[in-house]
């Protein structure tokens, strides 16, 4: 179901819950409690002659509340699992992805009830000129901040083409998650895949022109560029995957900081891949699209969506990190087409006073 070991770690005053647990408050004081829902997985389809399209999964919702807890207060924590990857190995067979799980935090003594819901699944189509919608982002309730996850990218199919859209990013304190890049246009026999969304409302690059393209993912400081391989910049506006401190944490399951971690995501996205091999996105940015005719998977940055994978061979989108939706996968070749897992949920508890 997920990619993380069941454990709880306490670093710099922040506790990270990556599996369900019950936590009893040891010291009275003010706490910041944050929850991220799990991401949905993208759709998949393999059709060798007429082509096919697959849309991205939605990102998980985000909520956060600052609350005074007293000694003995109990938090009941449920952490959602990312939507499970799906595989299409047979010609003419497609599958919708899977919904991400909901993440909740309840404290009966303080009337606390946080819900960061999981992103919806991507889907598929082989109908000419049809557009398959991406999965909706998860909603969020109960917090001082409630931000929905980003929607997975839509994908329009044109006969003999393979089109796969990126996944949506998780919500965050910066706003709703960015959407995966969407695909429109009318070029026949095209191979198109788009980047995943980045946090802070920044989207993966869209494909709207009548051209074959693999767009970049959204960063934490801007959208991926439409109809280009250029990714969104980092929070300083620089076109790089590195965070504001200059460190490149590409693909790492790590925040820039473990103090107020969700506000410390500052990396850029990854560009669309035009050559063979793998690419990774910066922390918080969306995953760029893998190259055609490759089955090499790439990681998205923390809480970003992964790029779609459209090929004439084996197609594979990546497993998403925390809260991100995975991209769709479509192939006109011998396959298989594989969507990655959606990112698992997360809860953090931070003492702030």
Secondary structure in CASP SS format (residue, H / E / C, confidence):
PFRMAT SS
TARGET T0000
AUTHOR 0000-0000-0000
METHOD secondary structure of the structure
MODEL  1
X C 1.00
X C 1.00
X C 1.00
X C 1.00
X C 1.00
X C 1.00
X C 1.00
X E 1.00
X E 1.00
X E 1.00
X E 1.00
X C 1.00
X C 1.00
X E 1.00
X E 1.00
X E 1.00
X E 1.00
X C 1.00
X C 1.00
X C 1.00
X E 1.00
X E 1.00
X E 1.00
X E 1.00
X C 1.00
X C 1.00
X C 1.00
X C 1.00
X E 1.00
X E 1.00
X E 1.00
X E 1.00
X E 1.00
X E 1.00
X E 1.00
X E 1.00
X C 1.00
X C 1.00
X C 1.00
X C 1.00
X C 1.00
X C 1.00
X C 1.00
X E 1.00
X E 1.00
X E 1.00
X C 1.00
X C 1.00
X C 1.00
X C 1.00
X E 1.00
X E 1.00
X E 1.00
X E 1.00
X C 1.00
X C 1.00
X C 1.00
X C 1.00
X C 1.00
X C 1.00
X C 1.00
X E 1.00
X E 1.00
X E 1.00
X E 1.00
X E 1.00
X E 1.00
X E 1.00
X E 1.00
X C 1.00
X C 1.00
X C 1.00
X C 1.00
X E 1.00
X E 1.00
X E 1.00
X E 1.00
X E 1.00
X C 1.00
X C 1.00
X C 1.00
X C 1.00
X C 1.00
X C 1.00
X C 1.00
X C 1.00
X E 1.00
X E 1.00
X C 1.00
X C 1.00
X C 1.00
X C 1.00
X E 1.00
X E 1.00
X E 1.00
X C 1.00
X C 1.00
X C 1.00
X C 1.00
X C 1.00
X C 1.00
X C 1.00
X E 1.00
X E 1.00
X E 1.00
X E 1.00
X E 1.00
X H 1.00
X H 1.00
X H 1.00
X C 1.00
X E 1.00
X E 1.00
X E 1.00
X E 1.00
X E 1.00
X C 1.00
X C 1.00
X C 1.00
X C 1.00
X C 1.00
X C 1.00
X C 1.00
X E 1.00
X E 1.00
X C 1.00
X C 1.00
X C 1.00
X C 1.00
X C 1.00
X E 1.00
X E 1.00
X C 1.00
X C 1.00
X C 1.00
X C 1.00
X C 1.00
X C 1.00
X C 1.00
X E 1.00
X E 1.00
X C 1.00
X C 1.00
X C 1.00
X E 1.00
X E 1.00
X E 1.00
X C 1.00
X C 1.00
X C 1.00
X C 1.00
X C 1.00
X C 1.00
X C 1.00
X E 1.00
X E 1.00
X C 1.00
X C 1.00
X C 1.00
X C 1.00
X E 1.00
X E 1.00
X E 1.00
X E 1.00
X C 1.00
X C 1.00
X C 1.00
X C 1.00
X C 1.00
X C 1.00
X C 1.00
X E 1.00
X C 1.00
X C 1.00
X E 1.00
X C 1.00
X C 1.00
X C 1.00
X C 1.00
X C 1.00
X C 1.00
X C 1.00
X E 1.00
X C 1.00
X C 1.00
X C 1.00
X C 1.00
X C 1.00
X C 1.00
X C 1.00
X E 1.00
X E 1.00
X E 1.00
X C 1.00
X C 1.00
X C 1.00
X C 1.00
X C 1.00
X C 1.00
X C 1.00
X C 1.00
X C 1.00
X C 1.00
X C 1.00
X C 1.00
X C 1.00
X E 1.00
X C 1.00
X C 1.00
X C 1.00
X C 1.00
X C 1.00
X C 1.00
X E 1.00
X C 1.00
X C 1.00
X C 1.00
X C 1.00
X C 1.00
X C 1.00
X C 1.00
X C 1.00
X C 1.00
X C 1.00
X C 1.00
X C 1.00
X C 1.00
X C 1.00
X C 1.00
X C 1.00
X C 1.00
X C 1.00
X C 1.00
X C 1.00
X C 1.00
X C 1.00
X C 1.00
X C 1.00
X C 1.00
X C 1.00
X C 1.00
X C 1.00
X C 1.00
X C 1.00
X C 1.00
X C 1.00
X C 1.00
X C 1.00
X C 1.00
X C 1.00
X C 1.00
X C 1.00
X C 1.00
X C 1.00
X C 1.00
X C 1.00
X C 1.00
X C 1.00
X C 1.00
X C 1.00
X H 1.00
X H 1.00
X H 1.00
X C 1.00
X C 1.00
X C 1.00
X C 1.00
X C 1.00
X C 1.00
X C 1.00
X C 1.00
X C 1.00
X C 1.00
X C 1.00
X C 1.00
X C 1.00
X C 1.00
X C 1.00
X C 1.00
X C 1.00
X C 1.00
X C 1.00
X C 1.00
X C 1.00
X C 1.00
X C 1.00
X C 1.00
X C 1.00
X C 1.00
X C 1.00
X C 1.00
X C 1.00
X C 1.00
X C 1.00
X C 1.00
X C 1.00
X C 1.00
X C 1.00
X C 1.00
X C 1.00
X C 1.00
X C 1.00
X C 1.00
X C 1.00
X C 1.00
X C 1.00
X C 1.00
X C 1.00
X E 1.00
X E 1.00
X E 1.00
X C 1.00
X C 1.00
X C 1.00
X E 1.00
X E 1.00
X C 1.00
X C 1.00
X C 1.00
X C 1.00
X C 1.00
X C 1.00
X C 1.00
X C 1.00
X C 1.00
X C 1.00
X C 1.00
X C 1.00
X E 1.00
X E 1.00
X E 1.00
X C 1.00
X C 1.00
X C 1.00
X C 1.00
X C 1.00
X E 1.00
X E 1.00
X C 1.00
X C 1.00
X C 1.00
X C 1.00
X C 1.00
X C 1.00
X C 1.00
X E 1.00
X E 1.00
X E 1.00
X E 1.00
X E 1.00
X E 1.00
X C 1.00
X C 1.00
END
